[in-house]
């Protein structure tokens, strides 16, 4: 049945991605939006939009009843779930179908079959697909172990266990997290392969029995079990292994009567053996790399299959070249990947040739982003800012192109993982194809080594700020008939280092302390050109309140301007515990007046799918407890005060 | 556009010679300025710092807007006196929260910031600038009071300080006092008479009489804090509007006060789009000859200070020893009077009087560029009415109501100094170049006149004239007058607002014109312009 009007039951970049294909195909669109997304691009770009009152996913994008009602109200005849949220919820799929709408996804039964990882393993083992057995009673010989939620995904509820005595607490914690996140506290454990690779096969199946294995993707670069860099083809696979993987994936799909787009995930051991992990019954975040090398529009094919049409050919097109995707997140890799919130002021990635689509030609840079300047990056949803995808004839060329784009990108607002992505893409181990799921964890320190700020970039910030402060003034900057001291501007870098720039403009030009021989070629509020040793470098400078972003081809520097007159009222108690990130207080474990010991957990914060402990900084007494369970906190919120014992 | 041509050859021997002489004078000047910057010297500066206090110029830097210009005034005050150069006070025009203000700061490293007679004159000059240009006045106070050995020079005229504060207030010109330390006895009236006051915690001391004096007077036992601490004045007496926890906090508060003054500048700011002069201002170093007997063309100076070197002359063929004309400087319209051949004749005087009247009708500020030896003397000139004509010029200058700026480039002798708006004619600002000299007449002429008078007196009494003694006296007088006509000497006596580097002339005049435009610019009216 031809789809004429589609409701996208999702938000962010994936909603825009689906909308883009609908526009190409001439399908009318309806978006849904929770209150924080009232002004989001996906809300605006759809033909019509339906409000989901509230902010929390449980009140909005996870409300199947509201979504079905929205589709009916808007006159849609089909629903695309995107990824995440209700995309793998068989009940929702049934509700959509039950309302007489076309469900763009696999049959509800196939979703249900793969919904439990433990059940899926059994099913796949029966079909002859190699699986890692769930361990009923792990022993010393099985270490290390990975604890997983049966209903989980996206890294939630996963824990690595290296000693048997850690197992019980890990199971308990995973159960709690799983119950909260997925409504099922079923967890299991399997052997953990620290140097294993995550390789997955893109599947497309129609109702006529055609199943395509549209190439594989390597998604080994992960942090906290979440993919960060994905690529296709998987590097270093021999033809036999590749063929075996594809065949296993096709077997898996056939075993459950799969239709539509799906992904079979495998763990590939260093010895070349692989085991089925799970099947994702939806479009993957990383689907663009497959599109870039095949030229396919996977969303269009999903719609085609949902309409009951066959796949256009018995076999998928052969891939050409190599594509790599980097997920740009608002998070701080140097601080335990803590999510960062705030207003995104600018997202400018130079050289983008396509958005949400593959452009004609063999090489290019694609951007899939759900945000725009002015977007607020909040606590409710995934802090994914954009997916940047480079494709090129070779892997090395794609990696170079992507790393360069990330370095040159102007991203203003919350801190991002951009430097880590660039460093990973340039890492010799990555370039040699030596990737595995612990790669980022192993190299985090090297990849995030914060060398402070480039002093020349700080100088450029000061000179641009000086120009901005004086914009429109005609008289010479900082002129003195009796010079007694230089002008001074202070900044703190992201790592907390404070820099002072001391400068003066004399008759011969710039005189900046610590920068002998640096000549100021020009200084405007938004652009500074400096000549050092005969080499000119340009710096672009933007400021948002006290935040100063300096971008140059060598990389970006984020600074916070230090107030000339710190408000004496703002003083922090040394025993004060401030929220390290935005989140929700889950529970507290002490009350005012309690004697506490250093390291003792006082309360738990849940932020971005993870629980974070807040512990006593020293032995002493809990003097103040300023928050209660359920309370939402912003970074810097005073949580508690511990008065140290004398 | 009427762009002035130039005949300056920067590589020529004449220019390089003048330049070398000027650079020598600038080096000497820098050495004198360094004395003012050094304050009370390293020992007292360190002691002050050790108390966690800021130096006066550090206080000013924190008070003023970053990267904004600051024009320090009278830095050589007290030069040549028994008191340290700078007179224990820093004054100037700076920008606070976008508002041009007159700022003064006591230098507590110089004898505790005590006021000597030159401190008083420097402070009164700052007050005058605030009043005439309607600039808010911010006093950064920390002074031990009057320098007692010189109290006779201070006590009676010093009352003007407090009178000025309240008159400024009455005129609607805001006054702010920030007290960092001692401000006692008479000094207590500085915050007492100011519109806005900030006192620094545990530092400010504002009382009429300290504990010893109180005990002598009434027997009461007391302490500094209860008599005049910031906390007491903020909570009890009400003298302090603002209680600052430390010095930076005090300056922050002062900035907030100025930000809230609702100050409205009636005139424009300097125009950023104003074209710079077509010629290099660096060449101003080589224009004034080392020997002031050699005339120079002031158009070469005008060409290096006005916008685009664009200058339209008034009566260029009449009274050619005085150049008059119209230009702009950072966008501000100015009328310029500049001496060309040193001497002022009748024609020049009449031309000047007419030009000054025109500027008043048009509300255009006037700039006087001095290089004059005075009005012409001699039978023909006296009979030609030089006194009448000079009087016309002095009359016009004295009664002109548009703002005047004077720069002494070279000679400024005799009544020519008056006609060209010397200090007594109250130009809004007056600066000297290191090459300037000013006196009733040139040293040689003055010595010569004395010699002739002495010789006549001897002859009248029938006494023989001692030629050797005459030569010695002439030499001595010549030397003394020469020394007393130098810019550092005159600046030390507050006869100018500072000695400036010729290359800074455009910037300094731009700052002054901007300051001037805080008050309405209106010329004298009454009669039409007299054609003379």
HADDOCK unambig.tbl for C-alpha pairs under 7 A between the chains (distance, minus, plus):
assign (segid A and resid 466 and name CA) (segid B and resid 67 and name CA) 6.20 0.50 0.50
assign (segid A and resid 470 and name CA) (segid B and resid 67 and name CA) 6.96 0.50 0.50
assign (segid A and resid 472 and name CA) (segid B and resid 272 and name CA) 5.79 0.50 0.50
assign (segid A and resid 473 and name CA) (segid B and resid 270 and name CA) 6.97 0.50 0.50
assign (segid A and resid 473 and name CA) (segid B and resid 272 and name CA) 5.78 0.50 0.50
assign (segid A and resid 474 and name CA) (segid B and resid 270 and name CA) 5.62 0.50 0.50
assign (segid A and resid 474 and name CA) (segid B and resid 271 and name CA) 5.76 0.50 0.50
assign (segid A and resid 474 and name CA) (segid B and resid 272 and name CA) 4.03 0.50 0.50
assign (segid A and resid 475 and name CA) (segid B and resid 507 and name CA) 6.56 0.50 0.50
assign (segid A and resid 476 and name CA) (segid B and resid 69 and name CA) 6.89 0.50 0.50
assign (segid A and resid 477 and name CA) (segid B and resid 67 and name CA) 5.14 0.50 0.50
assign (segid A and resid 477 and name CA) (segid B and resid 68 and name CA) 5.92 0.50 0.50
assign (segid A and resid 477 and name CA) (segid B and resid 69 and name CA) 6.34 0.50 0.50
assign (segid A and resid 478 and name CA) (segid B and resid 67 and name CA) 3.95 0.50 0.50
assign (segid A and resid 478 and name CA) (segid B and resid 68 and name CA) 4.84 0.50 0.50
assign (segid A and resid 478 and name CA) (segid B and resid 69 and name CA) 4.69 0.50 0.50
assign (segid A and resid 479 and name CA) (segid B and resid 68 and name CA) 6.98 0.50 0.50
assign (segid A and resid 479 and name CA) (segid B and resid 69 and name CA) 4.38 0.50 0.50
assign (segid A and resid 479 and name CA) (segid B and resid 70 and name CA) 6.28 0.50 0.50
assign (segid A and resid 480 and name CA) (segid B and resid 69 and name CA) 6.10 0.50 0.50
assign (segid A and resid 480 and name CA) (segid B and resid 70 and name CA) 5.46 0.50 0.50
assign (segid A and resid 480 and name CA) (segid B and resid 71 and name CA) 6.19 0.50 0.50
assign (segid A and resid 481 and name CA) (segid B and resid 71 and name CA) 6.19 0.50 0.50
assign (segid A and resid 481 and name CA) (segid B and resid 72 and name CA) 6.46 0.50 0.50
assign (segid A and resid 482 and name CA) (segid B and resid 72 and name CA) 6.83 0.50 0.50
assign (segid A and resid 484 and name CA) (segid B and resid 37 and name CA) 6.83 0.50 0.50
assign (segid A and resid 487 and name CA) (segid B and resid 66 and name CA) 6.97 0.50 0.50
assign (segid A and resid 487 and name CA) (segid B and resid 67 and name CA) 6.77 0.50 0.50
assign (segid A and resid 565 and name CA) (segid B and resid 248 and name CA) 6.38 0.50 0.50
assign (segid A and resid 565 and name CA) (segid B and resid 249 and name CA) 6.74 0.50 0.50
assign (segid A and resid 565 and name CA) (segid B and resid 252 and name CA) 6.23 0.50 0.50
